[in-house]
């Protein structure tokens, strides 16, 4: 008897959904109920809200650069998963290619770090 290869994936999705539903439904019952004025106000990162300009405030470019760097390094990390799954089938060629890929990512990371792209000033 063979099992469908998608059964573990569907089982994991169902388990995750059940855990999420359980957590959301039990939290109001077992959670603390200490209400005060600060908790009932709108959330503004712990500071008093300041009036905004009519067209919205301008964000520094640093926010966008940080987001783009995160996405780039995150996508590069995702490329490691298929390699890890097929590591034995790729052999030495796959290993050398992944070492070159990681070295390239490390060079890019070092470049961004040295240029101050990771400093949050």
C-alpha positions as CSV (number, residue, x, y, z in Angstrom):
1,X,0.0,0.0,0.0
2,X,1.5,3.3,-1.0
3,X,0.7,6.6,0.6
4,X,0.0,9.7,-1.4
5,X,3.0,12.1,-1.1
6,X,0.8,15.0,-0.3
7,X,-0.8,13.4,2.8
8,X,2.0,14.7,5.1
9,X,1.7,18.2,3.7
10,X,-2.1,18.3,4.1
11,X,-1.7,16.8,7.6
12,X,0.7,19.6,8.5
13,X,-1.6,22.3,7.2
14,X,-4.5,20.8,9.1
15,X,-2.4,20.6,12.3
16,X,-1.3,24.2,11.9
17,X,-4.9,25.4,11.3
18,X,-6.1,23.5,14.4
19,X,-3.3,25.0,16.5
20,X,-4.2,28.5,15.3
21,X,-7.9,28.1,15.9
22,X,-7.2,26.6,19.4
23,X,-4.8,29.4,20.3
24,X,-7.3,32.1,19.2
25,X,-10.2,30.5,20.9
26,X,-8.5,29.7,24.2
27,X,-6.6,33.0,24.6
28,X,-9.6,35.1,25.7
29,X,-10.6,32.5,28.3
30,X,-7.2,31.9,30.0
31,X,-5.6,35.3,29.3
32,X,-5.4,38.1,31.9
33,X,-8.2,40.7,32.0
34,X,-6.7,43.9,33.4
35,X,-8.2,46.7,31.5
36,X,-7.1,50.3,31.9
37,X,-7.2,53.5,29.8
38,X,-3.9,52.9,28.1
39,X,-4.9,49.5,26.9
40,X,-8.2,50.7,25.5
41,X,-6.5,53.5,23.5
42,X,-5.4,53.1,19.9
43,X,-1.9,51.5,19.6
44,X,0.7,54.1,18.6
45,X,4.0,52.4,19.5
46,X,3.9,53.7,23.1
47,X,4.1,57.4,22.2
48,X,1.4,60.0,21.9
49,X,0.2,60.3,18.3
50,X,1.5,63.4,16.5
51,X,-0.5,65.2,13.8
52,X,0.5,64.1,10.3
53,X,0.7,66.3,7.2
54,X,-2.3,66.1,4.9
55,X,-0.4,64.1,2.2
56,X,1.1,61.8,4.8
57,X,4.6,61.8,6.2
58,X,7.7,61.2,4.3
59,X,9.7,58.1,5.2
60,X,13.5,58.1,5.0
61,X,15.0,56.0,2.2
62,X,16.7,53.9,4.9
63,X,13.4,52.1,5.6
64,X,13.1,51.0,2.0
65,X,16.7,50.0,1.7
66,X,16.5,47.8,4.8
67,X,13.3,46.2,3.5
68,X,15.0,45.5,0.1
69,X,18.1,44.0,1.7
70,X,15.9,41.8,3.9
71,X,14.0,40.5,0.9
72,X,17.2,39.9,-1.1
73,X,19.0,37.9,1.6
74,X,15.8,36.1,2.4
75,X,15.3,35.0,-1.2
76,X,19.0,33.9,-1.3
77,X,18.4,31.8,1.8
78,X,15.4,30.1,0.2
79,X,17.7,28.8,-2.5
80,X,19.5,26.7,0.1
81,X,16.4,24.5,0.7
82,X,16.2,22.7,-2.7
83,X,20.0,22.2,-2.5
84,X,19.7,20.6,0.9
85,X,16.9,18.3,-0.3
86,X,18.9,17.1,-3.3
87,X,22.4,17.2,-1.8
88,X,23.2,13.6,-2.3
89,X,22.0,13.5,-5.9
90,X,24.1,16.6,-6.9
91,X,27.3,15.2,-5.5
92,X,30.6,17.2,-5.6
93,X,29.3,19.5,-8.4
94,X,26.4,20.6,-6.2
95,X,28.6,21.1,-3.2
96,X,31.1,23.3,-5.2
97,X,28.3,25.4,-6.7
98,X,26.7,26.0,-3.3
99,X,30.0,27.0,-1.8
100,X,30.4,29.5,-4.6
101,X,26.9,30.7,-4.0
102,X,27.4,31.1,-0.3
103,X,30.7,32.9,-0.9
104,X,28.9,35.3,-3.3
105,X,26.2,36.0,-0.7
106,X,28.9,36.5,2.0
107,X,30.7,39.0,-0.3
108,X,27.4,40.9,-0.9
109,X,26.7,40.9,2.9
110,X,30.2,42.2,3.7
111,X,29.8,44.9,1.1
112,X,26.5,46.1,2.5
113,X,27.9,45.9,6.0
114,X,31.0,47.9,5.2
115,X,28.9,50.5,3.3
116,X,26.7,51.0,6.4
117,X,23.6,49.5,5.0
118,X,22.9,47.6,8.2
119,X,23.4,50.5,10.6
120,X,20.1,51.8,11.9
121,X,20.7,55.4,12.7
